[in-house]
Amino acid sequence: AVLLPPEKSEGMSLNNLILSGGSGFDLKSLGQNSSAEVFVKILTSRSLADSLVTRLNLLQRYDIASAQRSLAIEQVMERIEAESDKQGVISVTYNEKTSFLSDKAEQQEVATFTATLINNAIDILDKLNQQKSVTRARRSRIFLEKMKEEKRKEMDSAQRAMQVFQEQNKAIALDKQLDAALSSVIETQAMIQKAKLELVRAESDLNSDQRTVQSLRSQLALLQRQQQNVETGNSGIDALGIPFKNVPELARQYATLKLNLEVTTQ
């Protein structure tokens, strides 16, 4: 048989899920491991050979006792061959010999058997591929559900803090200039939160490329430096020139509460 494996997936991007509602999933591939070499290793693995022995009752065909099952598995591993070319196309074969003076009936029986075995090997490969994909999707779902629950609690806490502040200070509001300034900080904070989640997701995924993880860390560090410069008053906010250290205490408290609420909501 000749197989064309699914194209290599870019994996799940948390940012893609946030922006497009889940289009980052690819349940038809093995993610970053969906290369032809991986499929070749599966096809020639002991696990697949063991499954073929069970499916096709090869103990009986090769006249091997149940206690010597490993012999049947080794025979299958010796006779099945798989290789891939530079384009990723996989060829898989199974070598089954006839007797020295075989007739057409025996030749047809062996041909039918080898075809059946190869088809079963492909079916097992497909099921393993689907199982890997579903497992990866399940890990992603669990991770997102956990993060959603944590952020929901943070948002509820931020809403309560804002409510208490407004009640105690009779709903004091900032002027339009500070509101405009806060918009820039809110955007930076939201980007930091998303970058953190993306980094945690990448670090928890065994299939993640190390270069991707390093890039996310650098991006997060840059955003955090920008945030620190604003919060310490080392730079103004856009063209408005309002460092946080100069904002009156009451307004600063309101700004912090609003910032926390906006970021957790996003």
C-alpha positions as CSV (number, residue, x, y, z in Angstrom):
1,A,0.0,0.0,0.0
2,V,1.0,3.6,-0.6
3,L,0.0,6.2,2.0
4,L,0.0,10.0,2.0
5,P,0.0,11.2,5.7
6,P,-1.9,14.3,6.7
7,E,-0.1,17.6,6.4
8,K,1.9,18.8,9.4
9,S,-0.4,20.8,11.7
10,E,0.7,24.2,13.2
11,G,-1.0,23.0,16.4
12,M,-3.4,24.9,18.6
13,S,-2.9,28.6,19.2
14,L,-4.6,30.0,22.2
15,N,-4.7,33.4,20.5
16,N,-6.5,31.8,17.5
17,L,-9.0,30.2,19.9
18,I,-9.7,33.5,21.5
19,L,-10.1,35.4,18.2
20,S,-11.8,32.7,16.0
21,G,-13.6,30.5,18.5
22,G,-11.6,27.3,18.1
23,S,-10.3,27.2,14.5
24,G,-6.9,26.3,15.9
25,F,-7.8,22.6,16.3
26,D,-6.8,20.0,13.7
27,L,-8.3,16.6,14.7
28,K,-7.1,14.9,11.5
29,S,-3.4,15.0,12.2
30,L,-0.8,14.2,14.9
31,G,0.0,17.9,15.4
32,Q,3.7,18.7,15.3
33,N,4.5,14.9,15.1
34,S,2.5,14.2,11.9
35,S,5.6,13.4,9.8
36,A,6.1,10.4,7.6
37,E,8.8,9.2,9.9
38,V,6.4,8.9,12.8
39,F,4.0,6.8,10.8
40,V,6.7,4.6,9.5
41,K,7.8,3.9,13.1
42,I,4.3,3.1,14.2
43,L,3.8,0.7,11.2
44,T,6.9,-1.2,12.2
45,S,6.3,-1.1,15.9
46,R,5.9,-4.1,18.3
47,S,2.6,-2.6,19.4
48,L,1.1,-2.7,15.9
49,A,2.5,-6.2,15.3
50,D,0.9,-7.4,18.5
51,S,-2.5,-6.0,17.4
52,L,-2.2,-7.8,14.1
53,V,-1.5,-11.1,15.8
54,T,-4.7,-10.7,17.8
55,R,-6.9,-9.4,14.9
56,L,-5.9,-12.0,12.3
57,N,-5.3,-15.0,14.7
58,L,-1.7,-15.4,13.5
59,L,-0.9,-17.8,16.3
60,Q,-3.0,-20.4,14.5
61,R,-1.7,-19.4,11.0
62,Y,1.9,-19.7,12.0
63,D,1.2,-22.8,14.3
64,I,2.6,-21.0,17.4
65,A,1.5,-21.8,20.9
66,S,-0.1,-19.0,23.0
67,A,2.8,-19.2,25.5
68,Q,5.2,-18.3,22.6
69,R,3.1,-15.3,21.4
70,S,6.3,-13.2,21.2
71,L,7.5,-15.4,18.3
72,A,4.5,-14.5,16.3
73,I,5.0,-10.8,17.0
74,E,8.6,-11.0,16.0
75,Q,7.7,-12.8,12.7
76,V,5.2,-10.0,11.9
77,M,7.9,-7.4,12.7
78,E,10.4,-9.1,10.4
79,R,8.0,-9.4,7.5
80,I,6.3,-6.0,7.6
81,E,8.3,-3.1,6.0
82,A,7.6,0.6,5.7
83,E,9.6,3.5,4.3
84,S,8.9,7.1,3.2
85,D,10.4,9.1,0.4
86,K,11.4,12.8,0.4
87,Q,7.9,13.9,-0.3
88,G,6.5,12.1,2.7
89,V,4.8,9.3,0.7
90,I,4.8,6.0,2.7
91,S,5.1,2.5,1.2
92,V,4.2,-0.4,3.4
93,T,4.6,-4.1,2.4
94,Y,4.3,-7.5,4.0
95,N,6.3,-10.5,2.8
96,E,4.5,-13.9,3.1
97,K,6.0,-16.9,1.3
98,T,4.2,-19.7,-0.5
99,S,5.4,-23.3,-0.5
100,F,8.1,-24.2,-3.1
101,L,5.6,-25.9,-5.4
102,S,2.6,-23.7,-4.8
103,D,-0.5,-23.8,-7.0
104,K,-2.7,-20.9,-8.0
105,A,-5.1,-21.5,-5.1
106,E,-2.3,-21.2,-2.6
107,Q,-0.9,-18.1,-4.3
108,Q,-4.3,-16.5,-4.3
109,E,-4.8,-17.3,-0.6
110,V,-1.4,-15.7,0.3
111,A,-2.1,-12.7,-1.8
112,T,-5.5,-12.2,-0.1
113,F,-3.9,-12.7,3.3
114,T,-1.2,-10.1,2.8
115,A,-3.8,-7.6,1.5
116,T,-5.9,-8.2,4.5
117,L,-3.0,-7.8,6.9
118,I,-1.8,-4.5,5.2
119,N,-5.4,-3.1,5.4
120,N,-5.6,-4.0,9.0
121,A,-2.2,-2.4,9.7
122,I,-3.5,0.8,8.1
123,D,-6.7,0.7,10.1
124,I,-4.7,0.3,13.3
125,L,-2.5,3.2,12.3
126,D,-5.5,5.4,11.6
127,K,-7.1,4.6,15.0
128,L,-3.8,5.4,16.8
129,N,-3.6,8.7,14.9
130,Q,-7.2,9.6,15.9
131,Q,-6.5,8.6,19.5
132,K,-3.5,10.9,19.6
133,S,-5.5,13.7,18.1
134,V,-8.4,13.3,20.5
135,T,-6.0,13.1,23.5
136,R,-4.3,16.3,22.4
137,A,-7.7,18.1,21.9
138,R,-8.8,16.8,25.4
139,R,-5.7,18.3,27.0
140,S,-6.4,21.6,25.3
141,R,-10.0,21.6,26.4
142,I,-9.1,20.9,30.0
143,F,-6.5,23.6,30.0
144,L,-8.9,26.2,28.6
145,E,-11.6,25.2,31.0
146,K,-9.2,25.6,33.9
147,M,-8.0,29.0,32.8
148,K,-11.6,30.2,32.2
149,E,-12.6,29.2,35.7
150,E,-9.6,31.0,37.2
151,K,-10.2,34.2,35.2
152,R,-13.9,34.1,36.0
153,K,-13.0,34.2,39.7
154,E,-10.6,37.1,39.1
155,M,-13.2,39.0,37.2
156,D,-15.8,38.5,40.0
157,S,-13.3,39.7,42.6
158,A,-12.4,42.7,40.4
159,Q,-16.1,43.6,40.0
160,R,-16.7,43.4,43.7
161,A,-13.7,45.6,44.5
162,M,-14.9,48.2,42.0
163,Q,-18.4,48.1,43.5
164,V,-17.1,48.7,47.0
165,F,-14.9,51.5,45.9
166,Q,-17.7,53.3,44.1
167,E,-20.0,52.9,47.0
168,Q,-17.5,54.3,49.5
169,N,-16.6,57.2,47.2
170,K,-20.0,57.9,45.8
171,A,-19.2,56.7,42.3
172,I,-16.2,58.9,41.5
173,A,-15.2,58.8,37.8
174,L,-12.0,59.9,36.1
175,D,-11.9,62.7,33.5
176,K,-11.9,62.0,29.8
177,Q,-8.1,62.4,29.5
178,L,-7.3,59.7,32.1
179,D,-9.9,57.4,30.6
180,A,-8.1,57.8,27.2
181,A,-4.8,57.2,28.9
182,L,-6.0,54.0,30.6
183,S,-7.1,52.5,27.3
184,S,-3.5,52.2,26.2
185,V,-2.5,50.5,29.5
186,I,-5.5,48.2,29.4
187,E,-4.5,47.0,25.9
188,T,-0.9,46.3,27.1
189,Q,-2.2,44.5,30.2
190,A,-4.5,42.4,28.1
191,M,-1.7,41.5,25.7
192,I,0.4,40.4,28.8
193,Q,-2.3,38.2,30.1
194,K,-2.8,36.5,26.7
195,A,1.0,36.1,26.3
196,K,1.2,34.5,29.7
197,L,-1.6,32.0,28.8
198,E,0.0,31.3,25.5
199,L,3.4,30.6,27.2
200,V,1.8,28.3,29.8
201,R,0.0,26.4,27.1
202,A,3.2,26.0,25.0
203,E,5.3,24.9,28.0
204,S,2.7,22.3,29.0
205,D,2.5,20.8,25.5
206,L,5.2,18.2,24.9
207,N,4.9,18.8,21.1
208,S,5.8,22.5,21.4
209,D,8.8,23.8,19.5
210,Q,11.4,25.2,21.8
211,R,11.9,28.2,19.5
212,T,8.2,29.0,19.9
213,V,8.5,28.9,23.7
214,Q,11.5,31.2,23.6
215,S,9.8,33.6,21.3
216,L,6.8,33.8,23.7
217,R,9.1,34.4,26.6
218,S,10.8,37.3,24.9
219,Q,7.5,38.8,23.8
220,L,6.2,38.6,27.4
221,A,9.4,40.2,28.8
222,L,9.1,43.1,26.4
223,L,5.4,43.7,27.3
224,Q,6.2,43.6,31.0
225,R,9.0,46.2,30.6
226,Q,6.6,48.5,28.8
227,Q,4.1,48.1,31.6
228,Q,6.8,48.8,34.2
229,N,7.9,52.0,32.5
230,V,4.4,53.3,32.6
231,E,3.6,52.3,36.2
232,T,6.9,53.8,37.6
233,G,6.4,57.0,35.7
234,N,9.5,56.6,33.5
235,S,7.4,57.3,30.5
236,G,4.1,59.1,29.7
237,I,1.0,57.3,28.4
238,D,0.9,57.8,24.6
239,A,1.0,61.6,23.8
240,L,-1.0,62.6,26.9
241,G,2.1,62.6,29.2
242,I,0.3,61.4,32.4
243,P,2.7,59.2,34.4
244,F,0.8,57.1,37.0
245,K,2.9,58.5,39.8
246,N,1.4,61.9,39.3
247,V,-2.2,60.8,39.3
248,P,-4.0,61.8,42.6
249,E,-4.3,58.9,45.0
250,L,-8.1,58.5,44.8
251,A,-8.0,58.6,41.0
252,R,-5.1,56.2,41.0
253,Q,-7.1,53.7,43.0
254,Y,-10.0,54.0,40.7
255,A,-7.7,53.6,37.7
256,T,-6.2,50.4,39.2
257,L,-9.6,48.9,39.9
258,K,-10.8,49.7,36.4
259,L,-7.7,48.3,34.9
260,N,-8.0,45.0,36.8
261,L,-11.7,44.7,35.8
262,E,-11.1,45.4,32.1
263,V,-8.1,43.0,31.9
264,T,-9.9,40.1,33.7
265,T,-13.0,40.7,31.5
266,Q,-11.0,40.5,28.3
